[in-house]
């Protein structure tokens, strides 16, 4: 076992668990998270840390570039599909958050073109659905030089994944009935800033208290 992991596990068992022992006892038979949080697998992105959440509060899905499969593309990614289905139908979460981040390697690779990923065949196939976002990024950068192509790609990606969520009939139904909200975030690792996408203005804005 890695020494860092070993120390962390020991700290959890001796201190962290003890501090929240009552909470863990309450979670032993069930969970009732209020949020499905879809994030990148990047080690610098911690959903629980960003949202200051305790165990049992958020149900997470993590993959490269925080993607949500489109129902228009086959074969389906049943791993992500099943997690979304479970969160909606069984856990009945109140909101879904898709969180992209700065310096995302998956978005950067898709922006440059997946052809170069010859040594990463699975990643190459996985990122192909993002390739068409290159054109959107180019178009947006001609209108503004405020953001880098990398940042625009990361933001266009979370918008795209948000649209994919709307393809799911069960999600559409719950949103229409006011039972579910959807949000797209962009997290800046360096500053800790999170900007939230406003569907009405097509802009990313800071959290308002």
C-alpha positions, -999 to +999 in steps of 0.1 A: +000+000+000+012+035-009+025+052+023+004+083+016-028+062+013-018+042+043-015+074+064-047+087+051-066+056+059-052+055+094-062+092+099-097+084+086-103+054+109-088+071+140-101+107+136-124+115+107-147+085+113-149+092+150-158+128+144-187+118+121-195+084+137-232+093+142-235+103+106-220+070+094-243+050+116-273+068+100-260+059+065-254+022+071-287+011+056-296+038+031-285+069+012-306+099+002-283+123-017-299+156-029-275+160-059-260+140-087-226+155-094-210+146-127-173+155-127-140+148-144-118+120-132-090+146-128-073+142-094-074+180-088-112+180-089-129+169-057-167+172-058-171+168-020-144+194-013-158+219-038-193+216-024-183+212+012-204+180+013-205+152+038-210+115+030-245+108+019-251+142+003-240+138-033-240+109-057-211+112-081-202+101-116-166+107-127-151+102-161-126+118-185-140+153-194-171+149-173-192+135-202-229+125-204-236+101-233-260+113-259-290+090-266-283+097-303-250+079-303-246+041-302-232+020-288-244+033-254-222+039-224-242+018-200-219+026-171-229+063-171-264+056-182-271+033-153-257+057-128-279+085-141-309+062-142-303+051-106-299+087-094-331+098-111-354+069-106-343+054-073-325+081-053-347+108-068-321+136-066-332+172-067-305+185-089-278+174-114-246+194-117-221+189-145-187+203-134-160+210-159-126+225-149-096+244-160-066+226-176-088+196-185-066+171-204-096+154-221-109+187-235-074+197-246-069+164-264-103+167-282-095+203-291-062+194-307-077+164-325-079+128-314-058+115-343-027+121-322-038+097-295-023+066-312-010+052-280-043+057-262-068+039-285-096+037-259-093+074-250-092+082-287-126+066-293-140+080-261-132+116-270-144+114-306-179+128-297-163+160-285-144+167-318-172+187-333-169+213-305-137+225-322-158+245-346-179+261-319-147+271-300-133+287-332-165+307-338-166+320-302-130+330-302-135+352-333-161+371-313-141+375-281-104+372-271-113+373-234-109+335-230-084+310-243-094+282-266-088+258-238-113+276-215-139+279-243-136+242-250-141+233-214-171+255-212-186+244-245-182+208-233-202+213-201-229+230-221-230+201-246-232+176-217-261+196-202-280+193-235-274+156-235-291+154-201-322+170-216-324+140-240-333+117-212-372+114-210-372+109-172-351+140-167-372+161-191-403+150-172-390+159-138-376+192-149-409+202-165-427+193-132-403+214-112-389+184-094-353+186-108-329+213-117-298+210-140-267+231-138-234+233-157-203+246-138-168+255-147-143+252-119-110+271-120-084+251-101-059+280-096-084+305-081-110+281-066-137+301-086-168+283-098-188+299-126-223+287-133-238+286-168-269+308-174-290+292-201-309+324-207-279+346-213-255+319-226-229+331-201-210+317-172-216+337-141-204+337-105-225+322-077-250+348-063-258+344-026 
